[in-house]
Amino acid sequence: MRSWQIVHVVAGAFVLLSLGLGIEASPIFVNANFLWFTAFVGANLLQSGITKWCLMESILRKLGVQGGC
């Protein structure tokens, strides 16, 4: 997998997990404050879409993961 694909998979997993942990109707509910993490991931996705720069992708490329389309 390329770096941008890993970023999308991790971001999607973080959003789903934090929603599960933050919504009271969920069987894995812990605390509603986990919804702040969902907002943080969304804000980072918005920022990377506007600026075309993502810290996680930069780190993955330095670790040797192939970038590009």
N, C-alpha and C positions, 0 to 999 in steps of 0.2 A: 504494500500500500504506500501511496505517496503521502507527503507531509500534510497536505490540505485535507486528504481523506481522513487521516488520523484525527486531525483537529475537529472535523465535523462529527466523527463517531464519538469522540470524548465529550464534546459539547452536548450532543444529543443525549448521551448517557447521563451526564451531570444534570441536565434539565429534568429528565424523567425521574431520576433518583431523588432529586431535591423536591420535586412535586409530590412524590410518594411519601417522603418524610414530612412534608409541610402541610398537606391537606388532611383535615380531620377525618374525612370519610375513607381514607386509605387504611388498609390493614397494617401498614408499616409506619403509621403516623408516630412522630416523636415530638415535634414542636413546630408551631406555625412560623417560627423565625427562619426555618429552612427555606421559606419562600424568598427571603432576601438573597440567598445564594442563586436562586433561579433568576432573579432580576440582575445580579452581577454577571452571570453568564450571558444573558441577553444583551446587556450593555456592552460587554466585550465583543460579542458578535457584531453588534451595530458599529462599534468603533473600528473593528478590523475591516468591515465592509466599506466604510467611508474613507479610511486612511490607506487601505490596502497593505496594512502591516499588522502582523499577529505575533506576539511574543512566543507563544507555544510553538508556532511553525518555525520561528527562528531557532529556537532551542532544538527542535527535532532535526533541522538541517545540520546544526553543529554536531549532533550525535550521529550523523551519517545517513539519515533518512532522505530518500530522493524527493526533490520538490517538483514543481511544475504540474502541468495537466496530464 
